[in-house]
Amino acid sequence: MSALLSSTSETQTQLSARPIIRQLDATLINQIAAGEVIERPAAALKELVENAIDAKATQVDILVRDGGKSLIQVIDNGVGMTESDMMIAIQRHATSKLPTGDLFNIMTLGFRGEALPSIGSVSRLSITSHPKNSIQSMAMELNVEGGVLSAPKPVAFPTHGTRITIKDLFYATPARLKFLKSDTTELSACIDIVKRLALAYPTVSFKFRSEERTVFDYTARATLGERFADVLGQKTLDNLRLADGERDGISVSGVISLPTFHKSQATEQFFFVNQRPVRDKLLFGVLKAAYQDYLEGGRHPVVALFVTVDPAEVDVNVHPSKAEVRFRDMQGVRSLMIGTLKSTLERHGRETASHLTGEALMRFQRQPEQMHGSTPQTDYRGSTNTYPSMRQSVHPFMTSSLSGSAQNYSQTTRPTYTQTPTPTMHSDDIPFFEDLSNRATLPDYPLGHAKAQIAKTYIISETTDGLIIIDQHAAHERIVYEKLKQQYLAGGAARQLLMTPLIVTIDERQCEALEQQKDALMQLGFDFELFGNQAAFRSVPAILKNTDPEPIIQDLLTDLSDEHATLTSHEALLDFLSTHACHTSIRAGQSLSITEMNALLRQIESTPNSGQCNHGRPTYVTLHQNDIERLFGRK
């Protein structure tokens, strides 16, 4: 009885001590919002630059110090704000960018009305503005420090526009400072943010300074191609190709890198939806699917892609940072983008990156000092001789907008190849020409005629304009893969019945995924039945007959059941075909006769995407006669 009374007394004490629900004050609300919107200096800078662009600025000057921690300043020549505008702008959810209140017809970068009050609540914020087309004759300055507002005052300001200065970011919430990275890392994030906006708005000039150093100064450009050259550099631009597609009111345009030009990080992948820079999982998944035939894991293409869609068909109000979007027709956008990217890669499938010739020359360069044991002094400046097809496919893009037809573009720039019947290896039908006196009568094959094999791995081929070095494994890997892929796409995957069903234990999510994808998996050659938490596979694709299918099935289950999966079951099988081709191709270290080497060259010439293997490595490197003559000082 005493225990019961004691328990009742404790309950009453807990109830009386229960906290009372209360309304948070405005400053605390803004600081909470700042944690979502302004998580680092780059996020604050992004909001200010977007405001400048929305204000129709044609010039934006940026200054940061200590990676943006101690100072961020943005000056623009936009329409500016009156004193009353500034007073409203620092209030939560106050914006000029939703005149109709329609969240599905947003034509500006900003719309939430949270940035300025959030920044003002955690920093020392100063806003100076001199509006255009206003009776206000001079500039006014407004200061907010840790959420505390000071009265506006007139100040000298040399031109129309706005200057916003953020000092001591997060001084009012010092715990946030502990989560920031080094000044160098935060500065890199700031630079990346502005570069993305500069790509989206080439007609706006952007000047970025850090401390007293000018990081970049992009003048206003008439075309995207010119701005791409500014931001990405000429070397990168030489290895980009135009991608352009349109369907059902959705258009995709931009540039993508050749498969042999790739990076270790995904820092040069730029996506824009209605000119808004975004980082969307769907778009990164599209890249992975489009390049799956070309790149190995851990390597990333360089891309800048613009998706244009009716604003009513995309939701940009997904996250406070406005960096994520949701499409109403997500599958339609994905299909169009993958199709556009793959068709572009196929059109340029026989090209290799322009820097490969230069790198080969650099390694060939004779260095007498090194031969005598002294420190080598390399004076190589890079090759200026790249493939004519590469040069031709870049120049039109550099002088025009992205609105041109990809089909017409490819017709004027696509390299011409002599199509020859694909011989089998060991074919005696391909002659070996040893008499160079009759060289003028030899067939002019794109990859020339094999002359030697180096280290039982590389084929040396002579052309009318120099020589080509071919990686026999990489080249044959592409040949085998393309044949397997065509067989699969033409007739579907043949089935291999299992003598004993393969029992795989699955969880609820995997079971649901199998039920949803059953028809697609059956087409691929997987025949199975579900029994509670198990799946019994009675057949698998015939291409798996000499392998253990269970690990592959487990990988498929993982991909299909992952809500963030980027490859479909069809794409996952193609991924397996790529691996299978790699394991069954001519190996490095395998001796080949001249006849076999020439047979391989002819197959490369008639194989799609033969400029690189399935992992993105080049299959061959070309040295033109001019390049060779430079090695010996003749030019």
C-alpha positions as CSV (number, residue, x, y, z in Angstrom):
1,M,0.0,0.0,0.0
2,S,2.8,2.4,0.9
3,A,4.6,1.6,-2.4
4,L,1.4,2.5,-4.3
5,L,1.0,5.8,-2.4
6,S,4.7,6.6,-3.1
7,S,4.2,5.9,-6.9
8,T,1.1,8.1,-7.0
9,S,3.0,10.9,-5.3
10,E,5.9,10.7,-7.8
11,T,3.4,10.8,-10.7
12,Q,1.8,14.0,-9.3
13,T,5.3,15.6,-8.8
14,Q,6.2,14.7,-12.5
15,L,2.9,16.2,-13.8
16,S,3.4,19.4,-11.8
17,A,6.9,19.7,-13.2
18,R,5.8,19.2,-16.8
19,P,7.1,22.0,-19.0
20,I,4.6,24.5,-20.4
21,I,4.3,24.9,-24.1
22,R,5.2,28.5,-25.1
23,Q,5.7,30.5,-28.2
24,L,9.4,31.0,-29.1
25,D,10.7,34.6,-29.5
26,A,11.6,35.9,-32.9
27,T,15.3,35.8,-32.4
28,L,15.3,32.2,-31.3
29,I,13.1,31.3,-34.3
30,N,15.5,33.0,-36.7
31,Q,18.5,31.2,-35.1
32,I,16.7,27.8,-35.5
33,A,16.0,28.7,-39.1
34,A,19.6,29.7,-39.6
35,G,20.6,26.2,-38.7
36,E,18.7,24.9,-41.7
37,V,19.4,27.6,-44.2
38,I,22.9,28.9,-43.2
39,E,24.9,25.9,-42.1
40,R,28.2,27.3,-43.4
41,P,29.6,30.5,-45.0
42,A,29.0,29.2,-48.5
43,A,25.3,28.9,-47.8
44,A,25.1,32.5,-46.6
45,L,27.1,33.6,-49.7
46,K,24.7,31.6,-52.0
47,E,21.7,33.5,-50.6
48,L,23.3,36.9,-51.1
49,V,24.4,36.2,-54.7
50,E,21.0,34.7,-55.6
51,N,19.4,37.9,-54.2
52,A,21.7,40.0,-56.4
53,I,20.7,38.0,-59.5
54,D,17.0,38.2,-58.7
55,A,17.5,42.0,-58.4
56,K,18.5,42.0,-62.0
57,A,22.2,42.8,-61.3
58,T,24.6,42.6,-64.2
59,Q,27.7,42.9,-62.0
60,V,28.3,41.1,-58.7
61,D,31.5,41.7,-56.6
62,I,32.3,39.3,-53.8
63,L,34.8,39.6,-51.0
64,V,35.4,36.9,-48.3
65,R,37.9,36.7,-45.5
66,D,38.9,33.6,-43.4
67,G,36.9,31.4,-45.7
68,G,33.8,33.6,-45.0
69,K,33.9,33.2,-41.3
70,S,34.9,36.7,-40.5
71,L,33.7,38.6,-43.6
72,I,31.4,38.0,-46.5
73,Q,30.5,41.0,-48.7
74,V,28.4,41.1,-51.8
75,I,28.0,44.3,-53.9
76,D,25.6,44.4,-56.9
77,N,24.3,46.9,-59.3
78,G,20.7,45.6,-59.2
79,V,17.5,47.5,-58.6
80,G,18.2,48.2,-54.9
81,M,15.9,48.6,-52.0
82,T,14.2,51.5,-50.3
83,E,14.4,52.1,-46.6
84,S,10.9,50.5,-46.2
85,D,11.9,47.6,-48.3
86,M,15.0,46.9,-46.1
87,M,12.9,47.1,-42.9
88,I,10.5,44.4,-44.3
89,A,13.3,42.3,-45.9
90,I,14.8,41.5,-42.5
91,Q,11.5,40.1,-41.2
92,R,10.9,36.3,-41.6
93,H,9.0,35.1,-44.6
94,A,9.1,38.5,-46.3
95,T,9.9,38.4,-50.0
96,S,9.1,40.2,-53.3
97,K,9.4,37.0,-55.3
98,L,6.0,35.4,-54.8
99,P,3.6,38.1,-56.1
100,T,0.8,35.5,-56.7
101,G,1.7,33.2,-53.8
102,D,2.0,30.3,-56.2
103,L,4.8,27.9,-55.1
104,F,4.5,26.0,-58.4
105,N,5.2,29.0,-60.6
106,I,8.5,30.2,-59.2
107,M,10.6,32.1,-61.7
108,T,13.3,33.4,-59.3
109,L,16.2,31.8,-57.3
110,G,14.9,32.9,-53.9
111,F,11.3,32.8,-52.6
112,R,11.3,31.6,-49.0
113,G,12.1,35.0,-47.3
114,E,14.3,33.4,-44.6
115,A,17.9,34.2,-45.6
116,L,18.4,37.8,-44.3
117,P,16.6,37.4,-40.9
118,S,18.4,34.1,-40.4
119,I,21.8,35.6,-41.2
120,G,21.1,38.7,-39.1
121,S,20.2,36.5,-36.0
122,V,23.7,34.8,-36.0
123,S,26.0,37.5,-37.3
124,R,26.7,41.2,-37.6
125,L,24.7,42.1,-40.8
126,S,24.8,45.4,-42.6
127,I,22.6,46.3,-45.6
128,T,23.3,49.4,-47.7
129,S,21.2,50.1,-50.7
130,H,20.5,52.9,-53.2
131,P,17.4,52.0,-55.2
132,K,16.9,52.8,-58.9
133,N,13.7,54.5,-60.1
134,S,12.8,55.8,-56.6
135,I,12.2,59.1,-55.0
136,Q,14.7,58.1,-52.3
137,S,17.7,60.3,-53.3
138,M,20.5,58.6,-51.3
139,A,21.6,55.3,-49.9
140,M,20.4,54.0,-46.5
141,E,22.1,51.6,-44.2
142,L,20.5,49.1,-41.9
143,N,22.4,47.1,-39.2
144,V,21.3,43.9,-37.5
145,E,23.5,42.4,-34.8
146,G,22.6,39.1,-33.3
147,G,19.0,39.7,-34.2
148,V,19.0,43.2,-32.7
149,L,18.0,45.9,-35.2
150,S,19.5,49.4,-35.3
151,A,17.7,52.4,-36.8
152,P,18.4,53.0,-40.6
153,K,20.7,55.9,-41.4
154,P,21.8,57.7,-44.6
155,V,25.3,56.9,-45.9
156,A,27.4,57.6,-48.9
157,F,27.2,54.9,-51.6
158,P,28.7,55.6,-55.0
159,T,26.2,53.9,-57.3
160,H,22.7,52.4,-57.5
161,G,22.4,48.8,-56.1
162,T,23.0,47.0,-52.9
163,R,25.9,46.1,-50.6
164,I,25.4,43.4,-48.0
165,T,28.1,42.7,-45.4
166,I,28.2,39.8,-43.0
167,K,30.8,40.0,-40.2
168,D,31.6,37.3,-37.7
169,L,29.2,34.7,-38.9
170,F,27.8,32.5,-36.1
171,Y,29.2,34.7,-33.3
172,A,25.8,34.7,-31.7
173,T,25.7,30.8,-31.9
174,P,29.4,29.9,-31.2
175,A,28.6,26.2,-31.0
176,R,28.0,26.3,-34.8
177,L,31.6,27.4,-35.4
178,K,32.9,24.1,-34.0
179,F,31.3,22.3,-36.9
180,L,33.0,24.4,-39.6
181,K,36.0,23.1,-41.5
182,S,39.3,24.9,-42.2
183,D,39.4,28.3,-43.8
184,T,40.7,26.7,-47.0
185,T,37.9,24.2,-47.2
186,E,35.2,26.8,-46.5
187,L,36.7,29.1,-49.1
188,S,36.6,26.3,-51.7
189,A,32.9,25.8,-50.9
190,C,32.3,29.5,-51.4
191,I,34.1,29.5,-54.7
192,D,32.2,26.4,-55.9
193,I,28.8,28.1,-55.1
194,V,29.7,31.2,-57.1
195,K,31.0,29.3,-60.1
196,R,27.8,27.3,-60.3
197,L,25.8,30.6,-60.4
198,A,28.2,32.0,-62.9
199,L,27.6,29.1,-65.2
200,A,23.9,29.5,-65.0
201,Y,24.0,33.3,-65.7
202,P,26.7,34.0,-68.2
203,T,25.4,37.5,-69.0
204,V,26.3,38.6,-65.4
205,S,29.9,39.5,-64.5
206,F,31.3,38.0,-61.3
207,K,34.4,39.1,-59.4
208,F,35.5,37.0,-56.4
209,R,38.2,38.2,-54.0
210,S,39.6,36.3,-51.0
211,E,41.6,38.5,-48.6
212,E,43.5,40.7,-51.1
213,R,43.7,38.2,-53.8
214,T,41.4,38.0,-56.9
215,V,40.4,34.4,-57.3
216,F,38.5,35.0,-60.5
217,D,37.0,37.8,-62.5
218,Y,34.4,36.7,-65.1
219,T,33.3,39.3,-67.4
220,A,29.7,39.2,-68.8
221,R,29.5,36.7,-71.8
222,A,27.1,36.4,-74.7
223,T,27.1,32.6,-74.7
224,L,27.3,29.7,-72.4
225,G,30.3,28.4,-74.3
226,E,32.3,31.4,-73.5
227,R,31.4,31.2,-69.8
228,F,32.3,27.4,-69.8
229,A,35.8,28.4,-71.0
230,D,36.1,30.9,-68.2
231,V,34.9,28.5,-65.4
232,L,36.2,25.1,-66.6
233,G,39.3,26.1,-68.6
234,Q,40.2,25.4,-72.2
235,K,41.8,22.0,-71.5
236,T,38.5,20.8,-70.1
237,L,36.5,22.4,-72.8
238,D,38.5,20.7,-75.5
239,N,37.3,17.4,-74.0
240,L,33.6,18.3,-73.7
241,R,30.9,17.5,-76.3
242,L,27.5,19.1,-76.8
243,A,24.5,17.2,-75.5
244,D,21.0,18.3,-76.6
245,G,17.6,16.6,-76.4
246,E,13.9,17.4,-76.0
247,R,10.7,15.5,-75.5
248,D,7.2,16.2,-74.1
249,G,8.0,19.8,-73.1
250,I,11.2,18.9,-71.3
251,S,14.6,19.9,-72.7
252,V,18.1,18.9,-71.8
253,S,21.2,20.8,-73.1
254,G,24.8,21.2,-72.0
255,V,28.1,19.6,-72.3
256,I,29.6,16.3,-71.1
257,S,33.1,15.0,-71.1
258,L,34.5,12.2,-73.3
259,P,34.7,9.0,-71.3
260,T,38.5,9.1,-71.3
261,F,38.4,12.5,-69.6
262,H,37.4,12.0,-66.0
263,K,38.2,13.1,-62.5
264,S,38.7,11.4,-59.1
265,Q,36.1,13.7,-57.5
266,A,32.6,14.8,-58.7
267,T,33.5,18.5,-58.1
268,E,33.0,19.4,-61.8
269,Q,29.5,18.2,-62.2
270,F,27.0,21.0,-62.6
271,F,23.2,20.6,-62.8
272,F,20.7,23.3,-63.4
273,V,16.9,23.1,-63.4
274,N,15.3,26.2,-64.9
275,Q,18.7,27.9,-64.4
276,R,18.7,27.0,-60.7
277,P,21.9,25.2,-59.6
278,V,20.8,21.9,-57.9
279,R,22.4,18.8,-56.3
280,D,19.7,16.2,-56.9
281,K,20.2,12.4,-56.4
282,L,18.1,11.7,-59.5
283,L,20.5,13.7,-61.6
284,F,23.6,12.1,-60.2
285,G,21.9,8.7,-60.7
286,V,21.4,9.7,-64.4
287,L,25.1,10.2,-64.8
288,K,26.0,6.9,-63.3
289,A,23.5,5.1,-65.6
290,A,24.6,7.0,-68.7
291,Y,28.3,6.4,-68.1
292,Q,28.1,2.8,-66.8
293,D,29.5,1.4,-70.1
294,Y,32.4,3.8,-69.9
295,L,33.7,4.5,-66.4
296,E,35.0,2.4,-63.6
297,G,34.0,3.0,-60.0
298,G,35.6,6.0,-58.3
299,R,35.9,8.1,-61.5
300,H,33.6,10.9,-62.4
301,P,32.8,12.7,-65.7
302,V,32.8,16.5,-66.1
303,V,29.3,17.7,-67.1
304,A,27.3,20.9,-67.1
305,L,23.6,20.1,-67.9
306,F,20.6,22.4,-68.0
307,V,17.1,20.9,-67.6
308,T,14.3,23.2,-68.7
309,V,10.7,22.2,-67.7
310,D,7.4,23.9,-67.0
311,P,7.7,25.4,-63.4
312,A,4.4,23.7,-62.6
313,E,6.1,20.3,-63.3
314,V,8.9,20.7,-60.7
315,D,8.8,21.3,-57.0
316,V,11.7,23.5,-55.8
317,N,10.3,23.9,-52.2
318,V,11.8,20.6,-51.0
319,H,14.6,21.7,-48.7
320,P,15.4,25.0,-47.1
321,S,18.7,25.2,-49.1
322,K,16.7,25.0,-52.3
323,A,19.3,22.7,-53.7
324,E,17.0,19.7,-54.2
325,V,14.0,19.4,-56.6
326,R,11.3,16.9,-57.3
327,F,9.9,16.4,-60.8
328,R,6.3,15.4,-61.4
329,D,7.4,13.1,-64.2
330,M,10.6,11.9,-62.7
331,Q,10.9,8.9,-64.9
332,G,10.3,11.0,-68.0
333,V,13.1,13.3,-67.1
334,R,15.4,10.4,-66.2
335,S,14.7,8.7,-69.5
336,L,15.3,11.8,-71.6
337,M,18.5,12.6,-69.9
338,I,20.0,9.1,-70.1
339,G,19.0,8.9,-73.8
340,T,20.5,12.3,-74.5
341,L,23.8,11.5,-72.8
342,K,24.1,8.0,-74.2
343,S,23.5,9.2,-77.8
344,T,26.1,11.9,-77.3
345,L,28.6,9.4,-76.0
346,E,27.9,7.0,-78.9
347,R,28.4,9.8,-81.5
348,H,31.8,10.5,-80.1
349,G,32.6,6.9,-79.0
350,R,35.7,6.6,-81.1
351,E,37.3,9.8,-79.8
352,T,39.8,9.9,-77.0
353,A,40.7,12.8,-74.7
354,S,42.9,15.4,-76.3
355,H,45.3,15.5,-73.4
356,L,46.4,11.9,-73.9
357,T,48.7,12.8,-76.9
358,G,50.3,15.5,-74.9
359,E,50.9,13.2,-71.9
360,A,52.4,10.6,-74.2
361,L,54.8,13.1,-75.8
362,M,55.9,14.3,-72.4
363,R,56.9,10.7,-71.4
364,F,58.6,10.3,-74.8
365,Q,60.6,13.5,-74.4
366,R,64.3,12.8,-74.4
367,Q,66.0,14.1,-71.3
368,P,69.8,13.8,-71.5
369,E,70.3,15.1,-68.0
370,Q,68.2,12.3,-66.6
371,M,70.2,9.8,-68.6
372,H,73.4,11.0,-66.8
373,G,71.9,10.9,-63.4
374,S,71.1,14.6,-62.9
375,T,67.8,16.1,-62.1
376,P,65.6,16.2,-65.2
377,Q,64.4,19.6,-66.5
378,T,61.2,19.2,-68.5
379,D,60.5,22.0,-70.9
380,Y,57.6,20.3,-72.6
381,R,54.7,22.7,-73.2
382,G,52.1,20.3,-74.4
383,S,50.9,19.2,-77.8
384,T,49.0,21.6,-80.0
385,N,48.0,18.9,-82.4
386,T,44.7,17.3,-81.4
387,Y,42.2,15.4,-83.5
388,P,40.5,17.6,-86.1
389,S,37.2,16.1,-85.1
390,M,37.7,17.3,-81.5
391,R,38.5,20.8,-82.6
392,Q,35.6,21.0,-85.0
393,S,33.2,19.7,-82.3
394,V,34.2,22.4,-79.8
395,H,34.4,25.6,-81.9
396,P,30.7,25.8,-83.0
397,F,29.7,25.5,-79.3
398,M,32.2,28.2,-78.3
399,T,30.5,30.7,-80.6
400,S,26.8,29.8,-80.2
401,S,24.3,29.1,-77.5
402,L,23.1,25.6,-76.5
403,S,19.9,25.9,-78.5
404,G,21.3,24.3,-81.6
405,S,20.2,20.8,-82.8
406,A,22.4,18.0,-81.6
407,Q,21.5,16.0,-84.7
408,N,22.7,18.7,-87.1
409,Y,25.7,19.3,-84.9
410,S,26.8,15.7,-85.1
411,Q,26.3,15.5,-88.8
412,T,28.9,18.2,-89.4
413,T,31.5,17.0,-86.9
414,R,31.3,13.3,-86.7
415,P,34.5,11.5,-87.7
416,T,34.3,9.4,-90.9
417,Y,35.3,5.8,-90.5
418,T,35.6,3.1,-93.1
419,Q,33.3,0.3,-92.2
420,T,34.8,-3.1,-92.8
421,P,33.5,-6.5,-92.0
422,T,34.4,-7.6,-88.5
423,P,36.9,-10.4,-88.8
424,T,37.5,-13.0,-86.2
425,M,40.8,-13.3,-84.4
426,H,43.4,-15.5,-86.2
427,S,41.8,-14.5,-89.6
428,D,44.1,-15.1,-92.6
429,D,42.0,-12.7,-94.7
430,I,43.8,-9.6,-93.4
431,P,47.2,-9.3,-95.1
432,F,50.3,-8.1,-93.5
433,F,52.1,-5.5,-95.7
434,E,55.8,-5.6,-95.3
435,D,56.7,-3.8,-98.5
436,L,56.7,-0.1,-97.6
437,S,57.7,0.8,-101.1
438,N,54.0,0.3,-102.1
439,R,52.7,2.2,-99.1
440,A,50.6,4.5,-101.3
441,T,48.6,1.5,-102.4
442,L,47.8,0.3,-98.9
443,P,44.2,0.6,-97.7
444,D,43.9,3.8,-95.6
445,Y,42.5,2.3,-92.4
446,P,41.7,4.8,-89.5
447,L,43.9,2.8,-87.1
448,G,46.5,2.0,-89.7
449,H,48.5,-1.3,-89.9
450,A,50.1,-3.2,-87.0
451,K,53.9,-3.2,-87.0
452,A,54.9,-4.6,-83.6
453,Q,53.8,-5.6,-80.1
454,I,55.4,-4.0,-77.0
455,A,55.6,-5.9,-73.7
456,K,53.0,-8.4,-75.1
457,T,50.4,-5.7,-74.2
458,Y,50.6,-2.7,-76.6
459,I,50.2,-2.8,-80.4
460,I,52.2,-0.2,-82.5
461,S,50.3,0.7,-85.6
462,E,51.5,2.9,-88.5
463,T,49.1,5.4,-90.2
464,T,49.6,7.8,-93.1
465,D,50.0,10.6,-90.5
466,G,52.0,9.0,-87.7
467,L,51.6,6.1,-85.4
468,I,49.0,4.8,-82.9
469,I,49.6,2.8,-79.7
470,I,46.8,0.4,-78.8
471,D,46.1,-1.3,-75.5
472,Q,45.1,-4.7,-76.7
473,H,43.2,-5.7,-73.5
474,A,41.3,-2.4,-73.3
475,A,40.4,-2.5,-77.0
476,H,39.3,-6.2,-77.0
477,E,37.3,-5.6,-73.8
478,R,35.2,-3.0,-75.5
479,I,34.7,-5.3,-78.6
480,V,33.5,-8.2,-76.4
481,Y,31.2,-6.1,-74.3
482,E,29.5,-4.4,-77.3
483,K,28.9,-7.9,-78.9
484,L,27.4,-9.2,-75.6
485,K,25.3,-6.1,-75.2
486,Q,23.9,-6.3,-78.7
487,Q,23.1,-10.0,-78.3
488,Y,21.2,-9.2,-75.1
489,L,19.4,-6.2,-76.5
490,A,18.4,-8.0,-79.7
491,G,16.9,-11.1,-78.2
492,G,16.7,-10.6,-74.5
493,A,18.7,-12.7,-72.1
494,A,18.6,-16.5,-72.6
495,R,17.9,-18.5,-69.5
496,Q,20.0,-21.1,-67.8
497,L,17.8,-23.5,-65.8
498,L,19.3,-24.5,-62.4
499,M,19.3,-28.2,-61.5
500,T,18.6,-27.2,-57.9
501,P,16.7,-24.0,-57.1
502,L,18.9,-21.4,-55.5
503,I,17.3,-20.3,-52.2
504,V,18.0,-16.7,-51.1
505,T,16.9,-15.2,-47.8
506,I,15.3,-11.8,-48.3
507,D,13.9,-9.1,-46.0
508,E,10.6,-7.3,-46.4
509,R,11.9,-4.5,-48.6
510,Q,13.7,-6.9,-50.9
511,C,10.5,-9.0,-51.1
512,E,8.5,-5.9,-52.1
513,A,11.1,-5.0,-54.7
514,L,11.1,-8.4,-56.3
515,E,7.3,-8.4,-56.5
516,Q,7.4,-4.9,-58.2
517,Q,10.2,-5.9,-60.6
518,K,9.1,-9.5,-61.3
519,D,8.2,-8.9,-65.0
520,A,11.4,-7.1,-65.7
521,L,13.5,-9.7,-64.0
522,M,11.7,-12.5,-65.8
523,Q,12.7,-10.8,-69.1
524,L,16.3,-10.7,-68.0
525,G,16.2,-14.5,-67.4
526,F,15.5,-14.7,-63.7
527,D,12.7,-17.1,-62.9
528,F,11.8,-17.2,-59.2
529,E,9.1,-17.7,-56.6
530,L,8.6,-16.0,-53.3
531,F,8.0,-18.0,-50.1
532,G,7.8,-15.7,-47.1
533,N,11.3,-14.4,-46.4
534,Q,12.9,-16.6,-49.1
535,A,13.1,-16.5,-52.9
536,A,13.7,-19.6,-54.9
537,F,15.5,-18.9,-58.2
538,R,14.9,-21.6,-60.8
539,S,16.7,-20.0,-63.7
540,V,19.3,-17.2,-64.2
541,P,20.6,-15.4,-67.3
542,A,22.6,-17.8,-69.5
543,I,25.6,-15.5,-69.3
544,L,25.9,-16.5,-65.6
545,K,26.2,-20.2,-66.3
546,N,29.9,-20.4,-65.6
547,T,29.8,-18.1,-62.5
548,D,28.3,-18.3,-59.1
549,P,25.0,-16.4,-59.5
550,E,24.3,-15.9,-55.8
551,P,26.6,-12.8,-55.3
552,I,25.1,-11.2,-58.4
553,I,21.6,-11.9,-57.2
554,Q,22.5,-10.4,-53.8
555,D,23.8,-7.3,-55.5
556,L,20.6,-7.0,-57.6
557,L,18.5,-7.3,-54.5
558,T,20.5,-4.6,-52.8
559,D,20.2,-2.2,-55.7
560,L,16.5,-2.9,-56.3
561,S,15.5,-2.5,-52.6
562,D,17.6,0.6,-52.0
563,E,15.4,3.7,-52.2
564,H,18.4,5.7,-53.4
565,A,19.4,3.1,-56.0
566,T,20.6,4.7,-59.3
567,L,20.6,1.6,-61.6
568,T,17.6,-0.3,-62.8
569,S,17.6,-4.1,-63.1
570,H,18.3,-3.8,-66.8
571,E,21.3,-1.4,-66.2
572,A,22.5,-3.7,-63.4
573,L,22.7,-6.6,-65.9
574,L,24.6,-4.5,-68.4
575,D,27.0,-3.7,-65.6
576,F,27.5,-7.4,-65.2
577,L,28.1,-7.9,-68.9
578,S,30.8,-5.2,-68.7
579,T,32.6,-7.1,-65.9
580,H,32.2,-10.4,-67.8
581,A,33.7,-8.8,-70.9
582,C,36.7,-7.6,-68.9
583,H,37.4,-11.1,-67.6
584,T,37.1,-12.9,-71.0
585,S,39.1,-10.5,-73.2
586,I,42.6,-10.8,-74.5
587,R,44.9,-10.3,-71.5
588,A,47.9,-8.0,-71.1
589,G,51.0,-10.3,-71.6
590,Q,49.4,-12.4,-74.4
591,S,51.4,-12.7,-77.5
592,L,49.7,-11.8,-80.8
593,S,50.8,-12.3,-84.4
594,I,50.8,-9.5,-86.9
595,T,47.7,-11.0,-88.5
596,E,45.9,-11.2,-85.1
597,M,46.9,-7.6,-84.3
598,N,45.5,-6.3,-87.7
599,A,42.3,-8.3,-87.1
600,L,41.9,-6.6,-83.8
601,L,42.5,-3.2,-85.3
602,R,39.7,-3.8,-87.9
603,Q,37.3,-4.9,-85.2
604,I,38.1,-1.8,-83.2
605,E,37.3,0.4,-86.2
606,S,33.8,-1.2,-86.6
607,T,32.9,-1.2,-82.9
608,P,30.9,1.5,-81.3
609,N,32.4,3.5,-78.4
610,S,35.8,2.0,-79.2
611,G,37.8,5.0,-78.0
612,Q,37.8,3.7,-74.5
613,C,37.2,0.5,-72.6
614,N,34.3,-0.2,-70.3
615,H,36.2,1.4,-67.4
616,G,37.0,4.7,-69.1
617,R,40.6,4.0,-70.0
618,P,41.7,4.9,-73.5
619,T,42.0,2.1,-76.0
620,Y,44.6,3.9,-78.1
621,V,46.7,7.1,-78.2
622,T,47.6,8.8,-81.5
623,L,51.0,10.5,-82.2
624,H,50.8,12.5,-85.4
625,Q,53.8,13.0,-87.6
626,N,54.1,16.6,-86.4
627,D,54.3,15.4,-82.8
628,I,57.0,12.9,-83.6
629,E,59.0,15.5,-85.5
630,R,58.9,17.8,-82.4
631,L,60.4,15.0,-80.3
632,F,63.5,15.2,-82.5
633,G,63.6,19.0,-82.7
634,R,62.5,19.1,-86.3
635,K,59.6,21.5,-85.5
